[in-house]
Amino acid sequence: MGEDRKQLSPELKEQLRKAFNEEWRKELRKSIPAKERMKMSRQDMPQREPDVRNKDFKEVNQGLTKEAAVKEAMRCLDCANPQCVRGCPVGIDIPSFIKLIEKGEFSESARKIKETNSLPAVCGRVCPQETQCEELCNLKKATGVPVAIGNLERFVSDYEREGGKVHVPEISVSTGRKVAVIGSGPGGLTVAGELARKGHKVTVFEALHVPGGVLVYGIPEFRLPNDILNAEVDYLRKLGVEFRMNFVVGMTMTIEDLRKEGYDAFYIGTGAGLPNFMGIPGENLIGIYSANEYLTRVNLMRANQFPKYDTPVFLGKKAVVLGGGNVAMDSVRTAQRLGAEEATIVYRRSRKEMPARAEEVHHAEEEGIKFHFLTNPIRYFSDENNRVKAMECIQMELGEPDSSGRRRPIPIEGSEFIMEVDLVVVSIGNSPNPLIGKVTPGLKIGKWGNVEVDWNTMATSLDGVYAGGDIVRGGATVILAMGDARVAAREMHKYLSA
Amino acid sequence: MAKIIDRKRLVPNIHMIEISAPDIVKRCKPGQFVILMPDEKGERIPLSLADWDEKRGSITCVFMVVGTSTQKLSRLRSGDDIPVCVGPLGKPAEISKFGTVLCAAGCYGIGAIYPIARALKQAGNTVMTLVDAKANYLIYWEDRFKEISDKYFVSSRDGFFDCKDYIPKVLKDVLKDNKIDRVISIGCTYLMYTCSEATRPLNIDTYVHLNPIMVDGTGMCGACRLKVGDSTQFACVDGPEFDGHLVDWNELFYRRKSYFNDEIRSLCYWEREEKPRKMTKEKR
């Protein structure tokens, strides 16, 4: 796998060192002693009340105010050796953008982030900062409470967008080379932004009718409003990126067809579009969804506004979501918002092993979501219409750690019990979408159905074809996809310039 | 956006729609389908390809008006745009020289089976067609089928044609009188089920084209999953052609009608709130 906590490259180290030694930074550092900074408390993210927000799809987090953002920025010690950057898969110059906030130069700060990240408003909302930049923050080591880097990233990108003055960076002279980006998820959008700025003609191909991939069909609006995403997509359009919707590469045209049409390089970012099921009896009953289907119906097709929109979704009274990841949290909170009397997470390990972000779990709890830990379904029962009405579960206990480092759940014999349910969402992960591999001769596919790449360059077995994100990793995160995409974009630029 | 070239009613409740799709037409094969959305609020509906024309750069689908989205589709006119026409999706039908192939179809499936029958004929098979409808005035594309069929049968319950019965009975007679190597059946779930049951005791290979509800159509959501033999398959990417003797029909029946109440609610809402009040001079 790719190194998520890489040592900084010499260039980035040099860049950080230069920025650190700029005069204004020195003065800013002197203006408040580090001791004082360490005494300041972290600014809370304003949130909507749990029992109000759990009935609609409006955003939960409301964003920091200017004053709060500046105060939070003051907490940053502007370390000579900033560890936070090491935790960022795309290598944002974090101290620089934070110190620009402290100085009150919010637009400059937004530009600083955009040098390395084309989707800051998205990352500021959905990145697991607590296990990345914020985990390595030196202030965390000193006081236990890191700088709210994610909240600050969100603040400046919102400030720039809401001010209506989105800065479009200079685009290099056209190189005349054409790039096809397959899939418009976070990875695809990142590659598109990077290469468009370097003067390449980029077209993004998307199978669905709205750009954004998992950001639009997967992540609900209460975490990532569509307007935010649309603004990021508009930004890419301003950079000259073309979007072709309703185009399934592999079906509408193959990579070879596109090569004949004059495309010089390709990025496969088709994601983990194959839902995993458990394979237990009754899993095909009516009322049992994959998380992909459930969330797509609501987020993309707007089933929450049925019958104004034509696509329906089952409204469970007793909704159960299986799994402990972010997608499971999104699903269960969606069920709650659609009017479930009881929305419950059933997870086979304990709270500690849940892969979901702490913030999401916390939000879910506040909103009244129930949790059944150490519980696993073993079969389903149906009513006379083949609709799910109950689920037999078994209690689990934790044994030795498995390959993921988490303790393996083991069923406790004789602990079976029945749970009444009328809606089940299976959210136990996704596998790479097999479609592109099946129709692209010569593309090397790994044993998990993933596209195989050279991790240093993200190059696949085919000349000029690169890949990254979930199609390579299986189910991972938005920011890891973007990190892969940045490596791929760098290498694709080299390839196109050769 | 995709442009509608033509849309007309073939028989009551069944329409054909011709859409400009220059990319799709270059790669589509018999048995594949496209997904359409009639407007921004519509559902994504999978429709089998019934024909295509490379010169015109167009594809044609035949559909039955069932729910709100198909109601909306049935009102489109030449020159209108629809937001989604994506494909070709699914695996093509298996086409090779089997010997004698019987194509048994009903309602929208008459259109859907046409390109398969045509390709089978071109592949050197003897093609027999059996078309089923409730009444004689629900039969369409008779000329097209007669042109590519060595034998053409009709079953309708009004006794207008040679056989007055539902398709399985007629099918059994055809199977008795002719040596058939393979049966392809497309139509409503019940028709495909009864055809598969009719051929089961005779051990004749029978393939059906399944049409469960889909959302994305590229294998991402699993809405169209169904049991075939021992495994769960996704109709959108593993199908839509499946061995009719292995399909878990009971499961499919329930899946097909799982949103029945919602479909009625949606139609009521549309009739009340959004249906155009006056029918303009519409080409029928």
Interface residues (C-beta under 8 A of the other chain):
Chain A: A207 L208 H209 Y217 N246 F247 V248 M251 T252 M253 G273 L274 P275 F277 G279 E283 N284 I286 G287 Y289 S290 N292 E293 T296 R297 M301 R302 F306 P307 K308 Y309 D310 T311 P312 N385 N386 R387 N433 P434 L435
Chain B: A2 D23 I24 R27 M37 K41 G42 E43 R44 G67 T68 S69 P83 V84 C85 V86 G87 P88 L89 V215 D216 T218 G219 M220 C221 G222 A223 R225 L226 K227 T232 V237 N250 E251 Y254 R255 S258 Y259 D262 E263 R265 S266 C268 Y269 W270
